[in-house]
Amino acid sequence: MSKKLRDLLHDAKEAEAVPPLAAARSLAPAGGSSSVDGDLTEQEILSNKEFMSAEPPVTSKNDSSVHEDIAADTLLEFQLGITPVDKKSSTEFTVIRMSNNAIESEEQDDSVHFEAEKPSDSLINGEIMKPERAKKTVRLQSNQNKVSDNVTVPKAAVLKPCPSVGTNLESFDLALRSIIGGYQEDGESNGAATMEEAWERLKKSYVYFKGKPVGTLAAMDPNAEALNYNQVFVRDFVPTGLACLMIEPAEPEIVKNFLLKTLHLQGWEKRIDNFTLGEGVMPASFKVLFNSPQQKETLVADFGGSAIGRVAPVDSGFWWIILLRSYTKCTRDYALAELPEVQRGMKLILNLCLSDGFDTFPTLLCADGCSMIDRRMGIYGYPIEIQALFYFALRCARQMLKPERDGKELIERIDKRITALSYHIQKYYWLDFTQLNNIYRYKTEEYSHTAVNKFNVIPDSIPDWVFDFMPLRGGYLIGNVSPARMDFRWFSVGNCIAILSSLATPAQATAIMDLIEERWEDLIGEMPLKISYPALEGHEWRIVTGYDPKNTRWSYHNGGSWPVLLWLLTAASIKTGRPQIAKRAIELAEQRLPKDGWPEYYDGKTGRYVGKQARKYQTWSIAGYLVAKMMVENPSNLLMISLEEDKKIAKPRLTRSASF
């Protein structure tokens, strides 16, 4: 520290006992300039090239000693984010002083320095300044007057804004809004483009018979063997038919033609080997053949004889009745449902299901592979999918049947079956946390009508996974209930149809949607929706599926993710007042389906991979997406595929569980 600087510090300390005016007079240098130096300590000089730009003064080596006591008379105030180094010295404030030192070399000619110091009492313009709390305001003084003839003090530089931020925040805000708006417009345009592509591909899948559309091909994958994917499947056409009814304006012609052609095929003689099937069995699929020599088109139907398991499709007749009701609801063309042949077709289907037998339960006994899960997957017995569709078809037929001749008697049988079936499903198929705990504590080998464990289910047969899968809030209808057997797997079709048909009570429907939200990663994952959960693995997979190479774990029917189920999830979500579930699932599907070529199903625990044997451009994947989008855009479309709770049905007394 130079002698001149030490003298200034000494004078500042003595000024504490001197009145401000006297102190100012004693310390004022020649020329009237005042000092900004207080009780300073020497610290490391910091370069300030990044903070402030200023041209260095033009000096000589002999003038370097003069720079230490240069004072400035122009006061600048600017804001800096200065944090006190020591929290204990809260009454201190920081002064940053520009110091121009001797220039030792030409490389340092353009340097500007700052020095941080901690004074006690400061003297500014002849006034004694007491210590204050740490502030962000820093005061600098500069003087344009020359201290010597050879030294010029530079003016303080003006702070420049950071170029990366800019000076106009309004411009930044406008830019941000334009970006967000651009993303929203891109999302809407992508959704519109996906819808347009879906409709285009759906129209290309139309099958014509004698110049009229009668259905859609199952898939149009140009790179895969056709097998039976070049046929019109009854269950596969349902989402296509709904899409044609929901579009504005509606296109009901293809739906009407499909209903009449499949009804015509129902009347055919159905033989597999030497056995004749029931008269009311609906075909699983049909195709149009063209006889070149005769220049004639013919229809060829499959009633299960060409299927993998040679099993007749139980669900085809139910889907036919449900679609007929949707057509009538949309078009108000009651004349079609009142046609004698249509009335007869419904009666034949229902007589197959309502015929007397040895059953002690109102549920419908089925073989493995009789529904959408058309391969061996352990659903034999009383699967929830068939029971829900059965209930749905009964209620739809109840609305359309005419009470004439034998119609009145059939309606009475339907009413009785609906009541018994709803009680049975709601009572014995329902599982939530409370019911799971009750089953876990079941006693076995109970007799008489007082038995609690009515199916003699062994508690040790409860799989380990269900204890972790079952949330405190939520529940679902399990896959199957039969003597000494409960299939605890989740099946999407059965639970969604139970909501749409009001087979599940309003409280149960809410709990099912709660479960979907609670177990989103398991049931939805990266592609909606799991057809079943969880997947069969290891020894269980070998026993149940018979080493089925297509139904390996997390693939196809064994825990695969099926985009077509998106429409069922959407309908159930809207009916239960949870449209956000549907919108979230649709957004997931839109990100993948067009890019992946609209595959039939996805593999993997979260549905990340396109199915190893999945057909591309699967028609019902396309139609399922369209139906889901149109229901979200216009929720009134739900009325075509939904039934409200029937207050006339005697509801069983169910214990209100914790899930509700």
BADOZA-21530 format. One line per 8 residues: number of its first residue (from 1); their letters; for each residue z, x, y of C-alpha. Coordinates in Angstrom, 3 decimals. Layout:
NUM) a) Z/X/Y; ...;
//
This chain:
1) mskklrdl) 0.000/0.000/0.000; -0.993/1.442/3.397; 1.425/2.230/6.174; -0.045/-0.456/8.426; 0.494/-3.130/5.754; 4.081/-2.071/5.119; 4.808/-2.334/8.857; 3.423/-5.872/8.918;
9) lhdakeae) 5.603/-6.884/5.969; 8.666/-5.378/7.606; 8.010/-7.224/10.838; 7.560/-10.519/8.940; 11.005/-10.183/7.349; 12.659/-9.497/10.686; 10.938/-12.528/12.175; 13.209/-14.905/10.226;
17) avpplaaa) 15.972/-14.427/12.814; 13.597/-14.606/15.783; 12.393/-17.843/17.383; 8.820/-18.690/16.444; 7.382/-18.009/19.892; 9.059/-14.590/20.173; 7.957/-13.657/16.682; 4.403/-14.570/17.499;
25) rslapagg) 4.432/-12.405/20.585; 5.926/-9.409/18.779; 3.427/-9.556/15.909; 0.248/-10.549/17.716; -2.258/-7.679/17.626; -4.488/-6.683/20.450; -7.288/-9.118/20.990; -5.124/-12.140/20.236;
33) sssvdgdl) -5.730/-12.361/16.505; -2.865/-13.359/14.225; -1.930/-12.149/10.781; -1.947/-14.199/7.572; 0.016/-11.628/5.583; 3.519/-12.663/4.558; 5.869/-11.142/2.048; 3.100/-9.875/-0.265;
41) teqeilsn) 3.285/-7.873/-3.454; 0.435/-5.763/-4.665; -1.451/-7.321/-7.628; -4.640/-6.788/-9.491; -7.638/-7.565/-7.293; -9.853/-10.233/-8.888; -13.566/-10.487/-8.438; -14.811/-13.756/-7.013;
49) kefmsaep) -18.543/-13.556/-7.484; -18.608/-16.801/-9.495; -16.396/-18.715/-7.068; -17.777/-17.769/-3.648; -20.929/-15.990/-2.527; -20.814/-13.923/0.636; -22.647/-10.917/1.943; -20.438/-7.801/2.055;
57) pvtsknds) -19.652/-6.314/5.454; -21.645/-3.358/6.668; -19.158/-0.513/6.914; -18.886/3.171/6.560; -16.536/5.115/4.365; -14.453/6.009/7.432; -13.889/2.323/8.187; -12.386/1.497/4.786;
65) svhediaa) -8.803/1.843/5.974; -9.326/-0.768/8.635; -10.161/-3.529/6.093; -6.590/-3.863/4.878; -5.365/-5.526/8.081; -8.386/-7.638/9.019; -7.312/-11.136/10.080; -9.411/-14.273/10.341;
73) dtllefql) -8.955/-17.064/12.831; -11.157/-19.748/11.221; -9.049/-21.952/8.945; -10.701/-23.304/5.791; -9.200/-25.775/3.397; -10.509/-26.485/-0.040; -9.091/-27.849/-3.251; -8.517/-25.662/-6.298;
81) gitpvdkk) -6.936/-26.500/-9.616; -4.133/-23.914/-9.491; -1.317/-24.208/-11.990; 1.932/-22.333/-11.327; 2.322/-19.407/-13.685; 6.052/-19.818/-13.989; 7.519/-23.322/-14.243; 10.866/-22.064/-12.951;
89) ssteftvi) 9.390/-21.074/-9.600; 8.437/-24.628/-8.709; 9.119/-24.049/-5.039; 6.578/-21.306/-4.796; 2.996/-21.684/-3.771; 0.038/-19.391/-4.287; -1.935/-17.764/-1.524; -5.329/-16.310/-2.227;
97) rmsnnaie) -6.253/-13.628/0.248; -9.674/-12.139/0.681; -9.335/-8.391/0.705; -12.152/-6.018/1.541; -11.382/-2.616/0.130; -13.101/0.638/0.599; -16.512/0.799/-0.957; -16.403/3.580/-3.459;
105) seeqddsv) -19.969/3.384/-4.686; -23.214/1.582/-4.056; -22.727/-0.506/-7.228; -19.709/-2.231/-5.604; -21.357/-3.005/-2.293; -21.810/-6.707/-3.028; -18.324/-7.388/-4.430; -15.934/-9.918/-2.947;
113) hfeaekps) -12.315/-9.944/-4.123; -9.316/-12.233/-4.269; -5.696/-11.302/-4.705; -3.050/-13.768/-5.874; 0.375/-13.249/-4.373; 3.724/-15.062/-4.158; 5.363/-14.929/-0.734; 8.761/-16.193/0.236;
121) dslingei) 8.573/-17.073/3.943; 5.179/-16.790/5.633; 4.227/-16.350/9.236; 1.086/-18.174/10.382; 0.029/-18.468/14.008; 3.456/-17.391/15.104; 5.273/-20.058/13.050; 7.578/-19.337/10.151;
129) mkperakk) 6.393/-21.304/7.082; 9.081/-22.038/4.505; 8.253/-22.057/0.771; 6.817/-25.308/-0.593; 6.121/-26.729/-3.990; 3.004/-25.483/-5.714; 0.043/-27.174/-4.108; -3.628/-27.239/-4.805;
137) tvrlqsnq) -4.489/-26.689/-1.139; -5.206/-23.062/-0.279; -5.510/-21.907/3.313; -7.694/-19.032/4.362; -8.058/-17.619/7.829; -11.000/-15.665/9.077; -12.003/-14.165/12.400; -15.398/-13.398/13.725;
145) nkvsdnvt) -13.980/-11.033/16.309; -14.526/-7.400/15.673; -11.447/-5.299/14.986; -13.400/-2.186/15.715; -16.802/-1.448/17.015; -18.035/-0.467/13.569; -16.545/-3.266/11.485; -17.811/-6.829/11.231;
153) vpkaavlk) -15.780/-9.474/9.413; -17.968/-11.863/7.372; -17.710/-15.610/7.731; -16.078/-17.463/4.868; -18.659/-18.713/2.394; -19.192/-22.426/1.796; -18.418/-23.630/-1.738; -21.531/-24.771/-3.577;
161) pcpsvgtn) -21.479/-27.587/-6.125; -22.026/-26.807/-9.789; -25.729/-27.303/-10.491; -25.019/-28.778/-13.925; -23.171/-31.744/-12.409; -25.084/-32.335/-9.239; -23.879/-33.700/-5.963; -24.734/-37.343/-6.416;
169) lesfdlal) -22.446/-39.132/-8.880; -24.322/-42.363/-8.336; -27.442/-40.752/-9.731; -25.440/-39.625/-12.749; -24.103/-43.145/-13.271; -27.593/-44.607/-13.029; -28.873/-42.052/-15.511; -26.044/-42.885/-17.935;
177) rsiiggyq) -26.769/-46.578/-17.691; -30.422/-46.011/-18.324; -29.597/-43.962/-21.432; -27.280/-46.650/-22.823; -29.793/-49.344/-22.012; -32.458/-47.270/-23.714; -30.380/-47.070/-26.890; -29.836/-50.836/-26.861;
185) edgesnga) -33.508/-51.499/-26.309; -34.377/-49.025/-29.066; -31.990/-50.825/-31.439; -33.493/-54.195/-30.620; -37.020/-52.900/-30.909; -36.226/-51.225/-34.241; -34.765/-54.492/-35.548; -37.827/-56.403/-34.392;
193) atmeeawe) -40.125/-53.836/-35.982; -38.191/-54.057/-39.252; -38.446/-57.849/-39.220; -42.170/-57.666/-38.568; -42.690/-55.221/-41.416; -40.570/-57.340/-43.750; -42.570/-60.492/-43.054; -45.835/-58.634/-43.506;
201) rlkksyvy) -44.796/-57.283/-46.893; -43.368/-60.631/-47.959; -46.650/-62.387/-47.245; -48.514/-59.771/-49.299; -46.378/-60.639/-52.330; -47.480/-64.294/-52.407; -48.863/-65.537/-55.713; -51.557/-68.217/-55.546;
209) fkgkpvgt) -52.511/-70.798/-58.133; -55.700/-72.732/-57.481; -55.647/-71.657/-53.868; -52.041/-72.653/-53.151; -49.014/-70.336/-52.842; -46.585/-70.974/-55.698; -44.235/-67.996/-55.526; -43.888/-64.267/-54.930;
217) laamdpna) -44.195/-61.217/-57.145; -40.917/-59.551/-58.058; -42.080/-56.192/-56.689; -45.208/-54.479/-55.385; -44.537/-50.836/-56.172; -47.925/-49.084/-56.456; -46.394/-46.031/-58.114; -44.538/-47.734/-60.971;
225) ealnynqv) -45.563/-49.531/-64.133; -45.692/-53.280/-63.571; -43.766/-54.358/-66.709; -42.559/-57.861/-65.792; -42.279/-57.150/-62.059; -45.710/-58.733/-61.593; -44.252/-62.149/-62.374; -42.599/-64.848/-60.290;
233) fvrdfvpt) -38.892/-65.028/-61.164; -37.033/-68.226/-60.396; -33.842/-66.554/-59.166; -35.825/-63.914/-57.257; -37.795/-66.516/-55.339; -34.706/-68.258/-53.899; -34.230/-65.875/-50.925; -37.979/-66.012/-50.274;
241) glaclmie) -37.872/-69.798/-50.262; -34.912/-69.777/-47.864; -36.703/-67.360/-45.539; -39.738/-69.657/-45.412; -37.478/-72.610/-44.612; -35.507/-70.785/-41.915; -38.418/-69.312/-39.990; -39.568/-71.178/-36.903;
249) paepeivk) -41.733/-73.092/-37.483; -40.787/-73.605/-41.113; -43.281/-72.898/-43.903; -42.121/-75.284/-46.641; -45.420/-75.515/-48.520; -44.763/-72.539/-50.784; -41.264/-73.845/-51.563; -42.526/-77.282/-52.503;
257) nfllktlh) -45.305/-75.846/-54.674; -42.830/-73.546/-56.411; -40.429/-76.391/-57.179; -43.173/-78.562/-58.639; -44.783/-75.805/-60.727; -41.520/-74.664/-62.285; -40.645/-78.306/-62.966; -43.980/-78.636/-64.739;
265) lqgwekri) -43.181/-75.578/-66.864; -39.794/-77.061/-67.819; -41.584/-79.742/-69.786; -43.326/-77.247/-72.024; -42.201/-76.721/-75.578; -39.981/-73.668/-75.629; -39.893/-71.734/-78.876; -38.492/-68.314/-79.649;
273) dnftlgeg) -39.340/-67.320/-83.181; -38.688/-70.508/-85.177; -36.100/-71.979/-82.824; -36.784/-74.545/-80.126; -34.803/-74.297/-76.901; -33.249/-77.233/-75.117; -35.573/-79.484/-73.211; -33.928/-78.862/-69.875;
281) vmpasfkv) -34.166/-75.050/-69.905; -35.972/-73.711/-66.851; -38.198/-70.629/-67.187; -36.905/-67.239/-66.190; -40.327/-66.343/-64.772; -44.015/-67.165/-64.859; -47.293/-65.514/-63.967; -50.816/-66.590/-63.157;
289) lfnspqqk) -53.582/-65.435/-65.494; -57.262/-65.641/-64.722; -59.645/-66.315/-67.574; -62.871/-64.601/-66.539; -65.237/-66.230/-69.096; -64.006/-69.716/-68.252; -63.383/-68.922/-64.585; -60.041/-70.668/-64.858;
297) etlvadfg) -56.474/-69.924/-63.799; -53.577/-70.613/-66.147; -49.798/-70.317/-65.938; -47.784/-68.404/-68.511; -44.007/-68.899/-68.580; -41.184/-66.831/-70.056; -38.044/-68.675/-71.157; -36.206/-65.570/-72.268;
305) gsaigrva) -38.335/-64.589/-75.209; -39.742/-61.586/-73.340; -36.472/-60.579/-71.686; -34.607/-57.409/-72.632; -31.844/-59.285/-74.457; -33.932/-62.286/-75.532; -31.481/-64.563/-73.713; -32.420/-67.812/-72.004;
313) pvdsgfww) -31.646/-67.812/-68.254; -28.734/-70.157/-67.631; -28.866/-69.607/-63.882; -32.549/-70.562/-63.382; -31.892/-74.307/-63.580; -28.947/-74.038/-61.180; -30.950/-72.055/-58.623; -33.772/-74.618/-58.895;
321) iillrsyt) -31.414/-77.501/-58.013; -29.837/-75.506/-55.155; -33.246/-74.642/-53.673; -34.358/-78.273/-53.994; -31.375/-79.343/-51.938; -32.122/-76.618/-49.328; -35.719/-77.854/-49.079; -34.557/-81.453/-48.607;
329) kctrdyal) -31.961/-80.395/-46.029; -34.532/-78.456/-44.006; -37.562/-80.748/-44.177; -35.811/-84.090/-44.642; -38.487/-84.769/-47.226; -36.312/-86.978/-49.417; -39.372/-88.301/-51.172; -39.719/-85.122/-53.219;
337) aelpevqr) -36.204/-85.314/-54.649; -36.655/-89.017/-55.354; -39.782/-88.521/-57.444; -39.173/-89.728/-61.026; -40.199/-86.392/-62.514; -37.843/-84.515/-60.171; -34.969/-86.869/-60.990; -35.690/-86.388/-64.680;
345) gmklilnl) -35.793/-82.599/-64.285; -32.347/-82.548/-62.695; -30.921/-84.781/-65.415; -32.302/-82.551/-68.171; -30.673/-79.488/-66.637; -27.325/-81.227/-66.189; -27.321/-82.780/-69.655; -27.527/-79.300/-71.155;
353) clsdgfdt) -24.345/-78.364/-69.309; -22.400/-81.617/-69.570; -22.995/-82.309/-73.243; -19.936/-82.748/-75.415; -18.824/-79.869/-77.592; -15.779/-77.996/-78.797; -14.849/-76.608/-75.387; -11.289/-77.013/-74.182;
361) fptllcad) -12.178/-75.680/-70.730; -14.483/-77.203/-68.077; -16.214/-73.836/-67.660; -19.611/-73.139/-69.199; -19.790/-70.859/-72.242; -22.554/-68.229/-71.898; -24.017/-65.246/-73.668; -24.334/-61.758/-72.188;
369) gcsmidrr) -27.429/-61.255/-70.027; -27.921/-64.906/-69.068; -27.927/-64.434/-65.296; -28.843/-61.851/-62.664; -27.025/-59.361/-64.876; -29.608/-59.732/-67.621; -28.443/-56.845/-69.789; -25.373/-56.269/-71.899;
377) mgiygypi) -22.506/-55.797/-69.448; -19.584/-57.599/-71.073; -19.937/-60.854/-69.122; -20.167/-63.077/-72.223; -17.768/-66.001/-72.265; -17.165/-67.700/-68.937; -18.521/-65.421/-66.205; -17.637/-66.315/-62.626;
385) eiqalfyf) -21.276/-66.127/-61.462; -22.364/-68.876/-63.837; -19.293/-71.027/-63.143; -19.826/-70.829/-59.366; -23.542/-71.625/-59.673; -22.720/-74.456/-62.076; -20.308/-75.969/-59.573; -22.798/-75.504/-56.718;
393) alrcarqm) -25.592/-77.183/-58.692; -23.334/-80.079/-59.698; -22.485/-80.823/-56.084; -26.102/-80.483/-54.931; -27.327/-82.775/-57.710; -24.577/-85.243/-56.878; -26.140/-85.626/-53.411; -29.712/-86.084/-54.680;
401) lkperdgk) -29.363/-88.145/-57.864; -30.193/-91.829/-57.590; -27.663/-94.182/-59.207; -30.303/-95.994/-61.222; -30.461/-96.598/-64.967; -28.537/-93.714/-66.531; -28.049/-92.031/-63.141; -24.815/-93.825/-62.420;
409) elieridk) -23.201/-92.674/-65.660; -24.338/-89.096/-65.011; -22.856/-89.151/-61.530; -19.495/-90.217/-62.967; -19.591/-87.339/-65.435; -20.464/-84.956/-62.617; -17.489/-86.146/-60.549; -15.089/-85.595/-63.426;
417) ritalsyh) -16.489/-82.158/-64.191; -16.373/-81.060/-60.554; -12.704/-81.968/-60.324; -11.752/-80.216/-63.558; -13.895/-77.151/-62.848; -12.527/-76.606/-59.338; -8.961/-76.835/-60.632; -9.623/-74.408/-63.463;
425) iqkyywld) -11.331/-71.762/-61.302; -8.871/-71.961/-58.430; -5.899/-71.852/-60.790; -6.837/-69.320/-63.450; -9.521/-67.111/-61.915; -7.735/-66.384/-58.662; -6.119/-62.967/-58.273; -4.185/-61.582/-55.342;
433) ftqlnniy) -1.230/-59.241/-55.024; 1.315/-61.918/-55.930; -0.636/-63.220/-58.897; -1.294/-59.703/-60.145; 2.432/-59.052/-60.098; 3.027/-62.292/-61.991; 0.507/-61.362/-64.698; 2.053/-57.905/-64.913;
441) rykteeys) 5.343/-59.607/-65.794; 3.868/-62.152/-68.230; 5.604/-62.853/-71.496; 3.392/-63.202/-74.536; 3.305/-65.424/-77.617; 4.277/-68.545/-75.683; 3.696/-71.924/-77.302; 3.548/-75.567/-76.191;
449) htavnkfn) 2.487/-77.026/-72.856; 5.313/-75.240/-71.042; 3.700/-71.835/-71.491; 3.131/-69.853/-68.313; 0.788/-67.316/-69.910; -1.604/-70.003/-71.094; -4.329/-67.622/-72.305; -1.886/-65.217/-73.937;
457) vipdsipd) -3.079/-62.301/-71.823; -1.388/-59.030/-72.763; -0.032/-57.364/-69.583; -0.811/-53.924/-70.979; -4.493/-54.869/-70.916; -4.504/-54.824/-67.102; -6.613/-51.785/-66.117; -4.993/-49.125/-63.966;
465) wvfdfmpl) -7.617/-49.297/-61.233; -6.792/-52.877/-60.252; -3.298/-51.934/-59.069; -4.770/-49.562/-56.521; -7.723/-51.795/-55.668; -5.672/-54.881/-54.847; -4.563/-54.858/-51.187; -1.523/-56.680/-49.861;
473) rggylign) -3.868/-58.854/-47.798; -6.744/-60.374/-49.716; -7.797/-61.550/-53.128; -10.789/-62.555/-55.251; -11.985/-64.559/-58.220; -11.990/-62.309/-61.267; -15.008/-61.931/-63.510; -13.994/-63.828/-66.637;
481) vsparmdf) -11.127/-65.715/-68.249; -11.001/-66.559/-71.936; -8.375/-66.439/-74.681; -6.401/-63.181/-74.511; -8.958/-61.740/-72.101; -9.221/-61.393/-68.347; -12.074/-59.400/-66.852; -10.571/-58.070/-63.621;
489) rwfsvgnc) -13.865/-56.708/-62.268; -15.204/-57.885/-58.908; -18.562/-59.685/-59.045; -20.227/-60.315/-55.682; -22.501/-63.226/-56.559; -19.728/-65.308/-58.062; -17.340/-64.808/-55.154; -19.955/-65.432/-52.457;
497) iailssla) -21.308/-68.552/-54.183; -17.732/-69.812/-54.589; -17.351/-69.604/-50.796; -20.691/-71.276/-50.038; -20.117/-74.123/-52.500; -16.461/-74.546/-51.440; -15.360/-73.859/-54.990; -12.869/-71.471/-53.414;
505) tpaqatai) -10.337/-73.124/-51.148; -10.512/-72.256/-47.432; -7.482/-69.994/-47.858; -9.064/-68.274/-50.858; -12.370/-67.859/-49.010; -10.532/-66.165/-46.158; -8.719/-63.898/-48.591; -12.007/-62.894/-50.255;
513) mdlieerw) -13.401/-61.791/-46.894; -10.119/-59.987/-46.192; -10.599/-58.053/-49.405; -14.140/-57.075/-48.435; -12.865/-55.711/-45.137; -9.928/-53.929/-46.743; -12.129/-52.370/-49.441; -15.247/-51.828/-47.328;
521) edligemp) -15.931/-48.329/-48.639; -15.718/-49.546/-52.239; -17.721/-52.785/-51.988; -20.110/-51.999/-49.117; -20.133/-48.234/-48.689; -23.437/-46.973/-47.322; -25.552/-49.876/-48.578; -24.482/-53.486/-49.119;
529) lkisypal) -23.538/-54.843/-51.617; -21.934/-53.827/-54.919; -23.001/-56.257/-57.612; -19.853/-55.388/-59.550; -16.839/-53.143/-59.113; -15.779/-50.790/-60.558; -18.320/-49.142/-62.820; -17.790/-48.879/-66.544;
537) eghewriv) -17.441/-45.258/-67.608; -16.861/-43.121/-70.672; -15.744/-44.814/-73.857; -15.584/-48.240/-72.212; -19.199/-47.916/-71.050; -20.327/-46.940/-74.562; -18.562/-49.895/-76.173; -19.409/-52.586/-73.618;
545) tgydpknt) -23.029/-51.675/-72.780; -24.003/-50.112/-76.074; -25.013/-46.802/-74.448; -27.370/-48.603/-72.053; -29.324/-45.799/-70.285; -30.159/-48.062/-67.335; -26.623/-49.277/-66.747; -24.981/-45.897/-66.417;
553) rwsyhngg) -21.995/-45.635/-64.088; -22.616/-46.704/-60.477; -26.193/-47.684/-61.297; -28.133/-50.945/-61.650; -25.765/-53.718/-62.826; -22.950/-51.261/-63.512; -21.648/-50.814/-59.983; -25.047/-50.513/-58.301;
561) swpvllwl) -25.641/-51.646/-54.708; -28.203/-54.439/-54.288; -29.702/-55.115/-50.830; -30.682/-58.657/-51.864; -26.988/-59.581/-51.885; -26.961/-59.068/-48.128; -27.955/-62.698/-47.573; -25.073/-63.979/-49.693;
569) ltaasikt) -22.601/-61.758/-47.859; -23.987/-62.913/-44.515; -23.740/-66.586/-45.430; -20.166/-66.188/-46.678; -19.212/-64.234/-43.548; -20.592/-66.866/-41.192; -19.002/-69.737/-43.095; -15.568/-68.101/-42.951;
577) grpqiakr) -15.939/-67.298/-39.254; -16.393/-63.552/-39.779; -19.943/-62.859/-38.525; -18.964/-59.312/-37.548; -18.871/-58.431/-41.254; -22.454/-59.590/-41.645; -23.659/-57.769/-38.533; -22.057/-54.525/-39.621;
585) aielaeqr) -23.605/-54.775/-43.089; -27.043/-55.622/-41.664; -26.924/-52.580/-39.394; -26.265/-50.387/-42.432; -29.175/-51.912/-44.317; -31.589/-51.578/-41.394; -31.005/-47.838/-41.244; -32.177/-47.295/-44.808;
593) lpkdgwpe) -34.320/-50.090/-46.224; -37.604/-49.513/-44.338; -37.371/-45.731/-44.705; -36.595/-45.953/-48.420; -39.378/-48.435/-49.150; -37.251/-51.565/-49.710; -35.898/-50.527/-53.114; -34.473/-52.896/-55.693;
601) yydgktgr) -31.058/-51.235/-55.854; -29.126/-48.103/-54.913; -27.020/-45.796/-57.067; -23.805/-43.922/-56.447; -20.237/-44.884/-55.707; -21.107/-45.627/-52.073; -24.727/-46.666/-52.634; -26.147/-43.502/-51.097;
609) yvgkqark) -29.076/-42.874/-53.434; -32.130/-44.964/-54.251; -31.766/-46.238/-57.816; -33.159/-43.933/-60.463; -35.328/-46.724/-61.902; -35.462/-48.941/-58.834; -38.814/-50.461/-57.923; -39.965/-49.952/-54.355;
617) yqtwsiag) -41.004/-52.876/-52.159; -38.834/-55.262/-54.126; -39.590/-58.731/-52.807; -36.095/-60.166/-52.886; -34.701/-57.091/-51.112; -37.138/-57.885/-48.311; -36.417/-61.623/-48.348; -32.653/-61.113/-48.527;
625) ylvakmmv) -32.783/-59.036/-45.357; -34.884/-61.658/-43.562; -32.532/-64.495/-44.515; -29.504/-62.485/-43.375; -31.102/-61.708/-40.007; -32.165/-65.308/-39.397; -28.717/-66.654/-40.244; -27.054/-64.242/-37.827;
633) enpsnllm) -29.555/-65.126/-35.102; -29.242/-68.849/-35.800; -26.022/-69.705/-37.678; -27.140/-73.335/-38.074; -29.421/-72.072/-40.859; -26.272/-71.775/-42.948; -26.331/-75.553/-43.472; -29.279/-75.161/-45.838;
641) isleedkk) -27.258/-73.110/-48.303; -23.677/-74.222/-47.756; -21.511/-77.178/-48.732; -18.365/-78.254/-46.989; -15.172/-78.934/-48.871; -15.219/-82.292/-50.603; -12.047/-84.101/-49.600; -12.495/-86.598/-52.435;
649) iakprltr) -11.976/-83.925/-55.062; -8.341/-83.919/-56.161; -7.110/-80.479/-55.264; -4.681/-78.741/-57.604; -1.280/-77.774/-56.344; -1.536/-74.055/-55.885; 1.329/-71.837/-54.858; 0.648/-70.319/-51.453;
657) sasf) 0.510/-66.589/-52.097; 1.243/-63.697/-49.774; -2.501/-63.142/-49.274; -2.862/-66.409/-47.438;
//
